[in-house]
């Protein structure tokens, strides 16, 4: 991880660490090796709901967790709690850190869990820059209220997990998703007992590497056969690692992705011809044409990508490296990002050393730690500086996590157990490609059939009447409410909702908050269609 001396050349070397990367080819993903710190700033023009003064979950037990205010957040945070909860009550050396905020609307007996990915990246990013009640986006002066916060609809719990992530305490020992899912459901039961939560409907959501966390945790809840504590009703994953990631979700669809976004990549004819030749000679074109069909043509062959022996066919890295020649701020998580880069108050990407004079990492500030009841002795970073899964070979794959891909058994189990699962991909995301996620779905069997039987074609139309409120714009000096229009494609079959999101990078609640809000409405059963 190298930061070069001049700022312009440093942009080329920045590493976007793996909150949002699935590939385990470096400490946090070789795919992110040459990527850029990300974010776009949304201008919010509408008035969010005001917090209630009736604190439903406040008790003598929860009082030590109450967050009265947050530094630099100059408005009422409402009912909010955060702190550590042990995984095992008999072992005070291992615990997970959480932020919990009840809904701002009418009380609901449900809870939505949010998990960021990595592995080893903090869900406080989701809380502070994606779907929380207020947002502090990169390049902005101060936090603003978020009119599309998920707490407008439901109680939300953000959790830093597994052990080794953020403020979570303990030494990482896990080598599988089954182990970390077991830790999570123990933590969650202790959290429920602390806050007096029982018989709540549960929805598990997340993004990126949480495409592995969410199905495994959800399946573990179903396995408990205990609806008093684990009444799972649905799950949602954004831009998820669910299949044969390196080959199916990156290499195979990479060249068609460039062709579809030629104006953003701006490659010359010679380089495009080289890419198209490799797409064919490396077998990607045949794979793409044979298996990205509806209904599926059959079970896809098991293929993985070896970065030593298959280096000549690494079209993904060829594309990434060439893109940064023309755009030194190119970001695989948001391919439309251009210079200049904005300083991120969470200092993403982790460990690169770029920090404006006088700047601090928000969650590593002593006053913020005190306000949130966080461990003072932990240096917080957006992504872990060490592995959270053990057992890698110490070479290209330094992370463990030897569990099967979710499409093989746990994701079908969750779909069949709830008939309420949403999988979505953003079209400006290159670290997890939309067609790669569709290919993964076409290789998954659930509720008696393989893949989707018909192609997704139904538009997602974000219109004003379907929103709780609308944004207000000025036209000829007069206020005017507007819907957003066609912002994606939806498709539902046998308990699984697919949502392709237009004009969104990897972190959908950040880049397309209105669309993400609709996804949550569907997950919670508030609407029948997207």
C-alpha angles and dihedrals in degrees: 000000000000131000110197122219102250118062094227094054091040088065089065093054100044114123118216099210123218112277080113105026127092101187113099100206102121132012088300106004132315088222089070093048097110100025131118137243107263147206141118124213118236118208107224116206105168133080115252122215116278119245119255122243090216104094106204098186100039113119139140088272096049098038093090088058097051116120108214096182142337126232113262092007099115101192139063110290091199122209106351135153134186141166144094126315119188122242091215118023089215093056116060093181096077126055143138126234120230145180116207126189123175120222118279091220131061112328115270129193094228138088131207116207119207124200129182119209138225101113090264102019122133125254087212084083088063090046095049104032109020124032107352126115092264133024135212103192124189115278096019127121099228142349119287130200115264114228089192096052114144090228087075086073109026148359107280130205120191113195131192104217156198107035108276094043123113113311094347110125130222140058117288111247104153124115098175142045088239090064096049091044089055089051090050098052090049090051091046094053090051089049090051093051091049093052097037093245117156135150091016120151108246129213120184117204139168148131142251112347085014082074080083098036096051099053094043094048091044092050090048089055091051090049090058090067087207114125092178090071105011108037095155112191103169150337139220131197128185123207088341138192097232106134143025090326107187096045107026102029097039120014101037097051098033100096096044086050091056091047091052092049099037093139092060096046096041094194119174122248094256094056092044090053089052092051094047091049092052091045087060103035094045091056097247096119094053091047092048094047095044100046108029091077135113118260095026118258091221145292112328119237115254107256131169132182122243110200092203103047097027097043094121089060095049094118091158094065092040088057094044094049094046092046090058091056091065096032115029089191094055111145124195089207094056112016094189092063114122134183141312103060118216124227110255117221087214090052095234120203096052124229102012097113099228108139128145115241110282094010122135135192104255101223092042093060114111093228092051092048090052093048092050098040090241125159108274093207096059120091102220120217131171091243129025118262090216137040119285092194118053132209104065117141094246090245128085090330105054096159124077120209101135096179123129119265110272094243089064097069121321099061092049088049091054093047092049092044096051110014084213111096126134124197116186139176132194117229095221091055116105099172089068111021123214094230090046091057090047089050089053091051090049088058094052126092118210136156092005103311141077115246129320113328094209133033121262109256109141112112124232105228114191101202129174100246091058094057126083087232137354135233114255120225132179122245118175089342093305126109114249129187117219138189119217101238130213105358104162150333127277134196131176127195132159097340098320124106118198118201123186109194121209121219095009132126125207099293100061099181087056101042100035106019096163092054091045089051089056091050089056091047089057094045091053092048095248092125132025097216137026 
